[in-house]
C-alpha cells in the first residue's frame, strides 16, 4: 500500500471517471520497443551528464508493470484493435528506477503505452500510473472520435482506498489491465423543438423519420449489412452539420444511458425548427424618376414543401403594378434522398416598357424568360 502525492490518488480513478462521457475502446497487452514518440522519431537518449529526476514522496510507491492489457467490458468488432489503442501516448519522466509524472524542470518525454513494457526499467510510480487511463481515454476520443467511454485500471489490481493506492495484484502478476466500457447505440430518437411541431408531438415524429433512417450510427438490429452501433463522434458531428445547413433548422445531439446493460446508450437528435413557410413583402425606393421610384416585392418560401427537405421559392416584383412585372421561382430537393447532393430547377419571366430600359421617346415593350437547372454537391465542410 502506498500514499499518493497531492491529488495523484484522486486522479488514478477520478480522472478515469471523467472518461465516462467520452467514447472508445482499448487494446490488449503489447510489449514495446525502444521509446519512440508518436510521430515515429526516436526519443533522445538520456546523456550521462544530463541529471535524472528523482522520485519523491509525492510520486508514491513503485510498481512493476511489464505489460498493459485492455479489457473491453462489452466487446464490439467495430472498436479499435488493441494494437491501435496501445499506440496511445503519455508524457512521463524517466528516473533511474522507473517512471514518474512530469514536474517543474522535468517536462518528460512522449512514450506509447506499448513501449513502456519493454523498457529497461518497466516500473511505474503512482504518479505515472495515474496517467495511463487518461492516455487511453484521449486515444479513443481524440484519435478515433468515440464518445461515451469509461476507462479505469482494473479495481481488482489497483484501487484507491482512503487516499492511498493499493496494489492488489498477486505476486506472479506483473502486468496491469485497463478496463474500458464503451457506449453501444441501442436506440436512435429525434426530439423536435420549435414552431414546426405541435406540443406533445416532439419525440420520433414522422416528419423526422428521414433523419433517424439516415443516421450514420444506429443499433445493429440485423436489418443492415454494416451497422455502426458505436457512437462515433466524428460521424455524428459531420451528419448534424449537414442537417443544420437546411434553412430554418438546427440539429444538436445528446447521448444518454439506456437500460441496465453497461454501455447501452440512446442517441437523440434534437431538431430545432422554425415554421417551415413564410410570406414576405419588401418596399424600396430605388426606382427611376422616369417610371416609378417605388419597387414592390412579394415572396413565398416553403422549406419543407413535402417534408422531404425540399424548398419552394416564389417571388413577384413590380414597379407600381404598371411598368415592370417580374416572376421568379425555384424548387430544390435531395437527389434520391441524399443529404449531400441536391437538384434544383428555376425559372423567371419579366416584362418592361421602353422608359424602363433608358430609351426616351421610344415606344415599345418587351418581355423575357429563362429556365435552368443545377446540381448542388456538398463534398466538403468544416
N, C-alpha and C positions, 0 to 999 in steps of 0.2 A: 504494500500500500504506500502511496506517496502523496505528499501535499503539493497541489499545483500552485504556481505563482499567480499573481494578481490576474484574475479573470480567465486564466487558462482552463480551469476545470469547467467553468460555465461554457466556455466556447467549445469544449470537446463534444458536448451533447446539444447545448442550446443553439449553437451556430448550425448544427446539423438540422435541428428542428426548424430553423428558418428555411430549410430546403423544402419544407412541406408544401410551399406554394410554387415551387419550381418543378421542372419535369425531366425525367430521363432515366436511363439505366446505367449500369456499370459492369465492367468486365471482371473476369476471374483472375487468379494468380498468374503472375508472369515474372520471370526472372529477368533482371535487367543487364544492360551492358554498361560501357563507360558512360559516365554522366554526360548528357547532351541536352542542350536546351531545345525548346520546341521547334525552332527554326532549323534544327539539324546541325548547327555549328557546335563544335566541341566546347565544353565548359573549360575555361582556362585553368590549367593545373595550378595548385597552390604551391608557390615557390617556398624554398626553405627559409628565406629571410622574411616572408610575409607572416605577421603574427596571426595565430589561430585564435578564434574566440574560445572562451572557457565557459562551460555550463555553470550556472549558479543555482541558488535555491529557487529562483523564480521559474526555472526550466523544469523543475520537478525531477521525477525518477527516470531512469533509463530502461528501455525495453528492447529486447532483441526482436527485430521484425525482418524475417528473411523472405517475405513474400506478402503481397496484398491480394486478397481474393475478393471477388464481387459476388454477392448472392442476391439474385432477384427474388423478392418476396412473391412476385407474380410474373412468371415467365411470359415472354412475348417475342416472336421471331422478328418483329419489326424494330426491336430495340437495338442499339449499337452493340457490336460484339465486345467481348471482354478486352480484346487487344486494343480496340479503338478507345475504350474508356480509360484504360490504363495509360494512354498517352496524355492524360491529364497532367498538367504541370503544377508544381508547388515551389515556392521560394523558401529555401532552407539555408541555414548557416552550418558549415561543417566544423566540427571540433575534432580533437584528436581521438575521441572515443564515441562519436555519434553525431546526430543532427539536432539542432535546436531551431527555434523560430528566429527570424531576423530581429535585430535590435539596433539601436543607435551605434553607428560606427561599423556595423557589420550588416549590410543590406541583404546579403545572401545571394545565392545562385539558383538558377531555374533547373529543376530536375523533373523528369517524368516519374510517375508512380512506379512504372516498370523498372526504372533504373535503380531505385532505392534498394531492391532486394539483393542485387549482385555487387553492391558497394563493398569496399574492403572493411568498412565498419557499419554494418547494417543495423544500427541502433537508433532508435528514436526516443528523444526525451519527451516528457509530457507536452511541452510547448510545441514541439514539432508534430506530435501525434494529433493535436487538436486541429491541424491544418489539412489533414488527409481527407476527411469527409467534405469540407468546403471545396477542396480541389475537384473531387468527384462531381459535386453539385455544379460547379462552374463549367466543367467539361460537358455535362449533359444539357445544361440550359443554354449556355453561350455557344458551345460548339455544335450542338445538334438541335437547338431551338425547342427543346421539350419543356413543357410546363406541368406542374403538379407532381413534383418529385420530392421524396423524403429520403435522406441518406444519413446513416449513423453507424458507428462501429457496433459490431455485434455485442449486445449487452451481456452476453454470456462470456465474452472475452475481456471487454473493458467497460467500466461503468464509473460514474462519479457518485460517490457516497459521502455526504457531509463535506463537500468541497474537496474531496480527495479522489484521485484516480486510483481505482482498484484494478489490478491486472489479475483476471480470473482464469487465465489460460493454464492448462495443465503443463507440467514441466517439459513434456515432449512436444509441445506445440509452439512453434516459433513464428508462424505466420499470423496475420490478422485478417479479419473479414469485415468488409463494409456491406451492410445490408441496405438494399435500395427498394423502396416502394415507389412504383411508378403509376401514374394515372392511366386508367383504361376507360375509354369512352363507352358508356353503356346507354346513353340517351342523348339525342340532339333535339333541342327545342328552339322555338322562336317566341319572343315576347315582344308584342307590338306596343309602341307608345306613340303619343302624338295625336293628331287630328284625323288620321285616316280611318282608324277603327273605333268602334263604339266601346264604351266602358263595359268590361266583363267579357270582351272577345279577344283579349290580348294574347293568350297562350295558344300557340300552334294554330293560328288562324289559317284557313285555306289559301288566302292570298299570299302567304309566305311559304307555301309548300315548296316552291321552286328553290328558295334559299336553303331549306332543310335537305332537299334532294341532292343539291349540288355541293353540299359541304365537303371539303377535301378530307376531313376526318369524320368518321362515323362508326357506329357499333358494327362489329363483324357478326351479322345475323345469318350468314351463309348465302345470302342472295346476291352478293357482289363478289366477283372473282378475286379482286385485290382491294380489300377494305383496310384503310389505315385507321386503326382504333386507338392509337396513342395520340395524346394532344400535342401535336407538333405546332409550336407557336409560330414558326416561320410560315407554314402553310396557311394557318388560320389568319394571321395578320395580312398576308397577301390577298386572301379572299375577301376579308371585310373592307380592305382599302378599295378593291374593285367595286364592291357593292355600294360603298359610300360615294362613289363617283356619280351615281344616278342622282339627278336633280331632286331636291326635297327629301333626301333620305340620308340618314347616318346610322351606321351599324357598329355596335360595340359587342364585346364578348365577355362572358363570365363563366368561370369553371367552378363547380361546387361538388362536394362529396355526395355520393348517391349509394344508398343501400348499406348493407353491413359488410360486404366483401371489401377487404383492404384495396385501396387504389381505384375503386369504381367512382366515376365522376360523370356529372351531367355537363354538357356543353350547351350553353344558352347564347343564342344570338339576340341581342337587344336591338330591335329595329325601331328607330325613332323617325317618324314621317310627318310631313305637313299634309294638309289636304291636297290630294293629287291634282286638282284642277283649279284654275283661276282665270278671271277675266281682267283685262286692264285697259285703261284709256290714257292717252297722252295728248296734251295740247301744247304746241310750241309755236312761238312767233318768229320762226326762221324762214318764212316765205319771202316772196319778192313783191315790190310795190306794183309791178305790172299785173300781178294776179291777186293773190290773197296772202297777206302776211301770216296768216294762221295755218297751221297744219294739224290735222286731227288724225290720231292713230288709235285703232281699236284692235284688240287681240284676245285670243283664247289659247290657253295651253293646258294640255292634259298629259301628265307624266305617267299615268297608268291607265291607258285607254281600255285595254282588255286584261289588265292585271298581269301583264307579261313583260314588264319593264319597257313597254312601248310608249312612244312620245308623239303626240299630235300637236302641231302648232298652226294656227291660222291668224292672219293679220290683214287688216284693211286700212289703207292710208288715203287721205283725201285733202284737198285744199278748199274748204268751204263747200264741199259736196258739189263743186262745179268744174274747176279747172283740171284737177288731177284725180284719177281713181286708180288705185293700185291694190291688187290682191296677191298674197303670197301664202304658201302653206308647205308643210313638210310632215313626213311621217317616218319614224325610225323604230326598229325593234331588234332584239338579239337575233343573230343569224343561227337558225336551228337551235335556239336556246343557249347559245354560248354566252358566257359572261366576259369574253374578251373581244369578240367580233360582232359588229352590228352592221346592218344595212340601212340606208336612208334614201328616200325619194323626195324630191322637192319640185316646186313649180311656182311660176308667177305670171301675172297678167297686168298690164297697165295701159292707160290711155292718157293723152295730153293734148293741149292745143298749141298754136304757134307761139303765142306770147310766152308760154312756159319754157320754151327752148331758146328764148332770146332772139327771135326774129321778128322785129316790129314790122307792122303793116303787111305781114304775111297772113294769109287766111287759109290755114289747113290744119287738119287734125291727124293724129297718128296713134297707133297702139302697137304693143309688142308683147311677147310672151317668151317664156323659157321653161324648160323642164330638165331634170338631171337626176342622177343617182350616184351613190358612193358607198364604199365600204369603209368602216372605221375599225381599226385594229389596235387594241391595247396590247402592244408587245413588250412594253417596259414601263415600270412605275417604281417610284421610291418615295 
